Structure formats: structure tokens, C-alpha cells
């Protein structure tokens, strides 16, 4: 199988490549002309869209470019399989979240061969500290023995080790929406305590959650 990754250098895409040794991947990056997408789509069996501007550079900017790129992809996929990675933020009334929801709705209305995965909070390899996951940021800091400030709120986050995403990706020809993941509920303080425990106390590594923390600790260590 040949798959086109939209945003091949990003956090989710790099993990996907790491998980599928039997797939030939090619990529479309933000430095390429959008018009080249049509020929790239034609050359591949499946399109996996993980690209998304997550932060604005200035107050006059917006997230509309995210929607326009997704619309362009959906309009040109024809019957090719489109796997779109959305975000839990689509549940929330924020500028970023509202655009994510629009992207989901557009794909549902204009594609007959898609899978939408609305990812919860994730952690694991290939993230950018201080960018796309506070959990990866904490792992990075603890791995390198940096000072951290922890929010002691009792808010619970449902965490997904990104290494388990292969369990949910579906290449078959049906329309599906996935927002039910096998997550681990943690507050920030409990998560940080788990990371410290695995790093310093040789905690038993007996589940995917702890295995992913250990792998990330090793990955982020300078």
C-alpha cells in the first residue's frame, strides 16, 4: 500500500511511519504548492491528513488555512481513502476547535470513503516540547532534569499513548468516526508523579501507558 502523509514531519505522522513498516509513505509539506496535491493523491492508495496549524503567529491571523487545506484534500480525493486526524478541541468553543469541527463536518458531507479520528490528549515520541503536548513537555523536562511548574488542579485528562494509534486506524472502505479510545485518566500532578516514578524509582513497566513514558523519557533525553 502507498500512503500520502499530509504533514509528514509532524508528531502524529512520524509516529505513524514508525508503526507501519509495510506501507510506502510519501509526503506533502507546507513548503510545497497546494496544486501538486492532485497528482500526489492520484499516485497513492490512501491519504492520511495530520497537518494543522495549532498556534497563531499574530493577532490578525486565524485558522482558516486549516479548513481550506482540508477542503481541498477532500474535494480531490474522489474515492481514495481519506484518514483525517482531528482533535478533542473540536468539542470546545474556541477558534481552533470550531475550525476542527468544520473540517470534520465537511469531510462527512463530501467524502464517501473516510475515517475521522478525534484524538484525545496524547504523549509519546517525536513531539516538540513546549508546543503540541504539555505531557511531552513534562517528559522532556524530567528526562533532562529541568525545573517544572505543575498545575495542581484536579482536572482529569484522558491520555492516549501515541504508540497505540495503530489500534484505531482503519484502511477499509467505510465511513467512520472514532472518538472512543482506550485512555488513561490522569491529573497533571498524577502524570508527573508517574514520570518521576518511572525515571527514578524503577517502577514496574507493565502496561502500554508506562512503556510509552519510558520510551519518551529515553527519546527526549539530550
C-alpha positions as CSV (number, residue, x, y, z in Angstrom):
1,X,0.0,0.0,0.0
2,X,1.1,3.6,-0.8
3,X,0.0,6.4,1.5
4,X,0.4,10.1,1.2
5,X,1.0,11.9,4.5
6,X,-0.2,15.5,4.7
7,X,2.3,16.9,7.2
8,X,4.9,14.1,7.2
9,X,7.3,15.8,9.6
10,X,4.7,16.3,12.3
11,X,4.3,14.5,15.6
12,X,1.4,12.2,14.6
13,X,2.8,11.4,11.1
14,X,6.2,10.5,12.4
15,X,4.7,8.0,14.8
16,X,2.5,6.5,12.0
17,X,5.6,5.9,9.8
18,X,7.3,4.3,12.8
19,X,4.4,1.9,13.3
20,X,3.8,0.7,9.7
21,X,6.9,-0.9,8.2
22,X,4.9,-2.4,5.3
23,X,3.5,0.8,3.9
24,X,5.3,3.1,1.4
25,X,4.9,6.6,2.6
26,X,5.3,9.9,0.7
27,X,4.6,13.3,2.0
28,X,3.2,16.7,1.3
29,X,4.7,19.6,3.3
30,X,3.7,23.2,3.9
31,X,6.6,24.3,1.6
32,X,5.1,22.5,-1.4
33,X,2.5,24.1,-3.8
34,X,-1.0,23.0,-3.0
35,X,-1.7,22.4,-6.7
36,X,0.8,19.5,-6.5
37,X,-1.6,17.7,-4.2
38,X,-3.8,16.4,-7.0
39,X,-1.0,14.4,-8.7
40,X,0.2,13.1,-5.3
41,X,-3.2,12.0,-4.4
42,X,-3.6,10.1,-7.7
43,X,-0.3,8.3,-7.0
44,X,-1.3,6.9,-3.6
45,X,-3.9,4.5,-2.3
46,X,-4.7,6.4,0.9
47,X,-4.3,10.0,2.2
48,X,-3.5,10.5,5.9
49,X,-4.1,14.1,6.9
50,X,-2.4,15.1,10.1
51,X,-1.3,18.6,9.3
52,X,-2.7,21.5,11.3
53,X,-1.6,25.0,12.3
54,X,-2.0,24.9,16.0
55,X,-0.8,28.4,17.1
56,X,-1.2,31.8,15.6
57,X,1.8,34.0,14.8
58,X,-0.1,37.2,15.4
59,X,-3.5,38.5,16.4
60,X,-4.6,39.2,12.8
61,X,-4.1,35.6,11.8
62,X,-6.7,32.8,12.0
63,X,-7.1,29.1,11.5
64,X,-9.0,29.4,8.2
65,X,-6.0,27.9,6.2
66,X,-6.5,24.7,8.1
67,X,-10.1,24.4,6.8
68,X,-9.1,25.4,3.3
69,X,-6.4,22.7,3.1
70,X,-8.7,20.0,4.4
71,X,-11.5,21.1,1.9
72,X,-9.0,21.0,-1.0
73,X,-7.9,17.5,0.0
74,X,-11.5,16.2,0.5
75,X,-12.6,17.7,-2.9
76,X,-9.8,15.9,-4.7
77,X,-9.7,12.5,-3.0
78,X,-12.5,11.1,-5.2
79,X,-12.8,7.5,-4.0
80,X,-9.4,7.4,-2.4
81,X,-9.3,6.6,1.4
82,X,-9.0,9.7,3.5
83,X,-7.9,9.3,7.1
84,X,-8.2,12.6,8.9
85,X,-6.8,13.3,12.4
86,X,-9.0,15.7,14.3
87,X,-8.6,16.8,17.9
88,X,-10.5,16.7,21.1
89,X,-10.5,20.5,20.7
90,X,-13.4,20.1,18.2
91,X,-15.5,19.6,21.3
92,X,-14.8,23.1,22.6
93,X,-15.9,26.6,21.6
94,X,-12.5,28.0,20.6
95,X,-11.2,29.4,17.3
96,X,-9.1,26.3,16.8
97,X,-11.9,24.0,17.9
98,X,-14.6,25.5,15.7
99,X,-12.4,25.1,12.6
100,X,-11.6,21.5,13.6
101,X,-15.4,20.8,13.8
102,X,-15.9,22.4,10.4
103,X,-13.3,20.2,8.9
104,X,-14.9,17.1,10.3
105,X,-18.3,18.1,9.1
106,X,-17.1,18.9,5.6
107,X,-15.4,15.5,5.2
108,X,-18.6,13.8,6.4
109,X,-20.7,15.7,3.9
110,X,-18.3,15.5,0.9
111,X,-16.5,12.2,1.1
112,X,-17.7,8.6,0.8
113,X,-14.5,6.9,1.9
114,X,-13.2,8.4,5.1
115,X,-12.1,7.8,8.7
116,X,-12.1,10.7,11.2
117,X,-10.1,10.2,14.4
118,X,-10.8,12.8,17.1
119,X,-7.7,12.3,19.1
120,X,-7.7,12.9,22.9
121,X,-4.6,14.2,24.7
122,X,-1.6,12.2,23.6
123,X,2.0,11.7,24.6
124,X,5.0,9.8,23.1
125,X,7.8,10.1,20.7
126,X,8.6,12.9,18.2
127,X,6.7,15.7,19.9
128,X,8.0,19.2,20.2
129,X,8.4,20.3,23.9
130,X,6.5,23.5,24.7
131,X,4.4,23.1,21.5
132,X,1.9,20.3,20.9
133,X,1.6,18.5,24.2
134,X,2.1,19.6,27.8
135,X,2.6,15.9,28.6
136,X,5.5,15.6,26.2
137,X,6.9,18.9,27.6
138,X,6.9,17.5,31.2
139,X,8.5,14.2,30.0
140,X,11.2,16.3,28.2
141,X,11.9,18.4,31.3
142,X,12.0,15.5,33.7
143,X,14.2,13.5,31.3
144,X,16.7,16.4,31.2
145,X,16.3,17.2,34.9
146,X,14.9,20.7,34.3
147,X,12.7,22.6,36.7
148,X,9.0,22.4,36.1
149,X,5.9,24.1,37.3
150,X,2.9,21.9,37.9
151,X,-0.7,23.0,37.9
152,X,-2.3,21.2,40.9
153,X,-5.8,21.4,39.5
154,X,-8.0,18.3,39.9
155,X,-8.9,18.4,36.2
156,X,-8.6,14.9,34.8
157,X,-7.1,14.4,31.3
158,X,-7.8,11.2,29.3
159,X,-4.4,10.3,27.9
160,X,-3.6,8.2,24.9
161,X,-0.1,6.8,24.3
162,X,0.5,7.8,20.7
163,X,2.2,4.5,20.1
164,X,-1.2,2.8,20.4
165,X,-2.8,4.8,17.5
166,X,-2.3,1.8,15.2
167,X,-5.1,0.1,17.1
168,X,-7.6,2.6,15.8
169,X,-6.5,3.4,12.2
170,X,-8.8,1.7,9.7
171,X,-7.9,1.4,6.0
172,X,-11.1,-0.3,4.9
173,X,-13.7,1.2,2.7
174,X,-16.3,2.6,5.0
175,X,-17.1,5.9,6.6
176,X,-16.3,6.0,10.3
177,X,-15.8,8.4,13.1
178,X,-13.6,7.5,16.1
179,X,-13.7,9.3,19.4
180,X,-13.7,6.3,21.8
181,X,-10.1,5.5,22.7
182,X,-8.6,3.3,25.4
183,X,-7.3,6.2,27.5
184,X,-5.7,6.5,30.9
185,X,-7.3,9.2,33.2
186,X,-4.7,11.4,35.0
187,X,-4.4,14.8,36.5
188,X,-1.3,16.7,35.7
189,X,0.2,16.1,39.1
190,X,-0.5,12.3,38.9
191,X,1.0,12.2,35.4
192,X,4.2,14.0,36.5
193,X,4.5,11.7,39.6
194,X,4.2,8.7,37.2
195,X,7.0,10.1,35.1
196,X,9.3,10.7,38.1
197,X,8.5,7.2,39.4
198,X,9.5,5.5,36.2
199,X,12.7,7.6,35.8
200,X,14.0,7.4,39.4
201,X,12.3,4.5,41.2
202,X,12.4,1.7,38.6
203,X,8.6,1.4,38.6
204,X,7.3,-1.8,37.1
205,X,6.8,-1.3,33.3
206,X,3.7,-3.5,32.9
207,X,1.3,-1.6,30.6
208,X,1.4,0.5,27.3
209,X,1.0,3.7,29.4
210,X,4.2,3.1,31.3
211,X,6.1,1.7,28.4
212,X,5.3,4.8,26.4
213,X,6.5,7.1,29.2
214,X,9.8,5.1,29.4
215,X,10.3,5.3,25.7
216,X,9.6,9.0,25.7
217,X,12.0,9.6,28.6
218,X,14.7,7.9,26.6
219,X,13.8,9.7,23.3
220,X,13.7,13.2,24.8
221,X,16.9,12.9,26.8
222,X,19.6,15.2,25.2
